[in-house]
């Protein structure tokens, strides 16, 4: 079985809907006196990321089909472009974009292996478009 891939026809998530949190791999040590100590609960950690998309009606249908059919109502993992890294230009230390010999900017590429978050996606109508809010767990 192959892993589903995020539809390329969907837009990048909005900046305003982005929120990321590392899932804490620590466990407090039981101490009868003194300050709290910590130890690792597990050796790897996932990241919870909240995202939102601004889509038109046909893009909403693509999202719905991906969620319902490709990932079986959110139960299967999928590959998704990292919205913080993927497609952004590589920069020099002074902020100048690195270019190929024909002047095209070099772009970074990064993929996340994701599972859908605990809550199912929520959509709302904004004018003639839809805002879809959802969360993913980015696997280590």
Secondary structure per residue as TSV (DSSP state, phi and psi in degrees):
chain	resnum	aa	ss	phi	psi
A	1	X	-	360.0	131.6
A	2	X	-	-91.8	157.5
A	3	X	-	-85.8	134.8
A	4	X	E	-61.6	153.3
A	5	X	E	-120.9	133.2
A	6	X	-	-52.4	132.7
A	7	X	-	-63.3	127.6
A	8	X	T	-69.7	-17.5
A	9	X	T	-78.2	-8.7
A	10	X	S	-84.8	145.4
A	11	X	-	-72.5	165.6
A	12	X	-	-65.8	149.5
A	13	X	-	-60.1	152.0
A	14	X	-	-72.8	151.2
A	15	X	S	-68.1	-36.2
A	16	X	T	-68.7	-24.3
A	17	X	T	-92.4	-0.7
A	18	X	-	-83.9	129.8
A	19	X	E	-150.3	133.0
A	20	X	E	-128.5	143.1
A	21	X	E	-146.5	130.8
A	22	X	E	-76.5	131.5
A	23	X	-	-76.3	121.2
A	24	X	-	-63.8	116.7
A	25	X	-	-88.9	7.7
A	26	X	E	-93.5	157.8
A	27	X	E	-134.3	129.7
A	28	X	E	-68.4	135.9
A	29	X	E	-79.2	140.6
A	30	X	-	-77.5	116.4
A	31	X	-	-127.1	138.5
A	32	X	S	-83.5	-24.4
A	33	X	S	-142.8	163.5
A	34	X	S	82.3	-177.4
A	35	X	S	-71.5	160.6
A	36	X	-	-65.0	139.5
A	37	X	E	-113.2	163.1
A	38	X	E	-129.4	150.1
A	39	X	E	-140.3	161.3
A	40	X	E	-74.4	133.5
A	41	X	S	-82.5	-40.6
A	42	X	S	-144.5	164.7
A	43	X	S	-86.5	-18.2
A	44	X	-	-128.0	162.5
A	45	X	-	-139.7	148.8
A	46	X	-	-98.6	174.8
A	47	X	E	-127.8	130.6
A	48	X	E	-91.7	127.1
A	49	X	E	-128.8	126.6
A	50	X	E	-96.2	134.2
A	51	X	E	-135.6	160.4
A	52	X	E	-143.8	148.5
A	53	X	E	-120.6	143.7
A	54	X	E	-106.7	112.5
A	55	X	E	-131.8	157.2
A	56	X	-	-88.2	-178.4
A	57	X	H	-62.2	-41.6
A	58	X	H	-69.7	-35.8
A	59	X	H	-68.4	-33.7
A	60	X	H	-62.6	-39.8
A	61	X	H	-63.1	-38.5
A	62	X	H	-64.1	-45.5
A	63	X	H	-60.7	-48.6
A	64	X	H	-59.5	-43.5
A	65	X	H	-64.3	-41.2
A	66	X	I	-62.6	-47.4
A	67	X	I	-65.2	-49.5
A	68	X	I	-76.0	-42.9
A	69	X	I	-95.1	-54.0
A	70	X	I	-68.6	-39.8
A	71	X	S	-108.0	15.1
A	72	X	T	50.4	62.2
A	73	X	T	56.3	38.9
A	74	X	T	83.4	13.9
A	75	X	T	-96.3	-10.8
A	76	X	S	-111.0	151.3
A	77	X	-	-72.4	165.6
A	78	X	E	-154.4	156.9
A	79	X	E	-91.7	135.9
A	80	X	E	-138.8	138.2
A	81	X	E	-61.6	135.5
A	82	X	-	-68.2	112.4
A	83	X	T	-67.6	-16.4
A	84	X	T	-85.8	-24.3
A	85	X	T	-118.5	-47.6
A	86	X	T	-62.4	128.4
A	87	X	T	87.5	-3.2
A	88	X	-	-88.5	146.8
A	89	X	B	-71.3	146.4
A	90	X	-	-73.8	137.2
A	91	X	B	-120.5	151.5
A	92	X	-	-78.2	176.7
A	93	X	T	-62.7	-24.6
A	94	X	T	-94.8	7.3
A	95	X	S	92.3	4.8
A	96	X	-	-82.4	133.0
A	97	X	B	-65.3	139.9
A	98	X	-	-78.4	136.8
A	99	X	B	-121.5	152.7
A	100	X	-	-78.2	178.0
A	101	X	T	-63.3	-25.1
A	102	X	T	-94.4	8.4
A	103	X	S	91.2	3.8
A	104	X	-	-79.9	132.3
A	105	X	B	-64.9	141.0
A	106	X	-	-78.8	129.5
A	107	X	B	-109.3	145.3
A	108	X	-	-78.8	153.4
A	109	X	-	-133.0	135.2
A	110	X	-	-155.3	136.7
A	111	X	E	-118.8	147.4
A	112	X	E	-108.3	141.2
A	113	X	E	-94.1	118.3
A	114	X	E	-121.4	154.4
A	115	X	E	-119.6	150.1
A	116	X	E	-66.7	148.8
A	117	X	-	-70.1	178.5
A	118	X	S	-62.4	-42.3
A	119	X	S	-87.2	143.3
A	120	X	-	-74.1	157.8
A	121	X	-	-58.4	146.7
A	122	X	E	-121.1	132.6
A	123	X	E	-123.5	152.0
A	124	X	E	-143.3	151.9
A	125	X	E	-87.8	131.1
A	126	X	E	-127.3	100.6
A	127	X	T	66.6	-120.3
A	128	X	T	-102.0	5.3
A	129	X	E	-116.3	174.7
A	130	X	E	-119.5	142.2
A	131	X	E	-108.3	121.0
A	132	X	E	-108.8	121.5
A	133	X	E	-110.4	136.6
A	134	X	E	-158.7	167.8
A	135	X	E	-128.8	154.0
A	136	X	E	-131.6	155.4
A	137	X	E	-105.5	116.5
A	138	X	E	-88.0	119.6
A	139	X	-	-75.7	149.7
A	140	X	-	-69.5	360.0
